[in-house]
């Protein structure tokens, strides 16, 4: 099976979108950690909750 071709502009947009998503997840995870009383301890659970919060929007 041959790999699918992807338009260069589409690839650039995807990279930008993934970068934005990662930045937003990090920011939300930090806020969740701060709300839990431990702002200096961001856990995997915080990252998971932050990422899942996007699917509920």
C-alpha positions as CSV (number, residue, x, y, z in Angstrom):
1,X,0.0,0.0,0.0
2,X,1.4,3.4,-1.0
3,X,1.5,6.2,1.5
4,X,-1.1,8.9,0.9
5,X,0.0,12.1,-0.7
6,X,-0.6,15.3,1.2
7,X,-0.6,18.8,-0.1
8,X,2.3,21.0,1.3
9,X,-0.1,23.7,2.5
10,X,-2.3,21.1,4.3
11,X,0.8,19.6,6.0
12,X,1.9,23.1,7.2
13,X,-1.6,23.8,8.5
14,X,-1.6,20.4,10.3
15,X,1.7,21.2,11.9
16,X,0.5,24.6,13.0
17,X,-2.7,23.1,14.4
18,X,-0.9,20.4,16.4
19,X,1.5,23.0,17.8
20,X,-1.4,25.2,18.9
21,X,-3.2,22.2,20.4
22,X,-0.1,21.2,22.4
23,X,0.3,24.7,23.7
24,X,-3.3,24.9,24.7
25,X,-3.2,21.5,26.4
26,X,-0.1,22.6,28.4
27,X,-1.7,25.8,29.5
28,X,-4.9,24.1,30.6
29,X,-2.8,21.4,32.4
30,X,-0.9,24.1,34.3
31,X,-4.2,25.7,35.3
32,X,-5.6,22.4,36.5
33,X,-2.5,21.8,38.6
34,X,-2.8,25.3,40.1
35,X,-6.4,24.7,40.9
36,X,-5.5,21.4,42.7
37,X,-3.2,23.4,45.0
38,X,0.1,22.2,43.5
39,X,1.0,24.7,40.8
40,X,4.5,23.3,40.5
41,X,3.4,19.7,40.0
42,X,1.7,19.1,36.6
43,X,0.9,15.4,36.3
44,X,0.0,13.2,33.4
45,X,-3.5,13.2,34.8
46,X,-3.6,17.0,34.4
47,X,-2.5,16.7,30.8
48,X,-5.1,14.0,30.0
49,X,-7.9,16.0,31.6
50,X,-6.8,19.1,29.6
51,X,-6.7,17.2,26.3
52,X,-10.0,15.6,26.9
53,X,-11.6,19.0,27.7
54,X,-11.2,19.9,24.0
55,X,-13.4,17.0,22.9
56,X,-16.2,18.3,25.1
57,X,-16.2,21.7,23.5
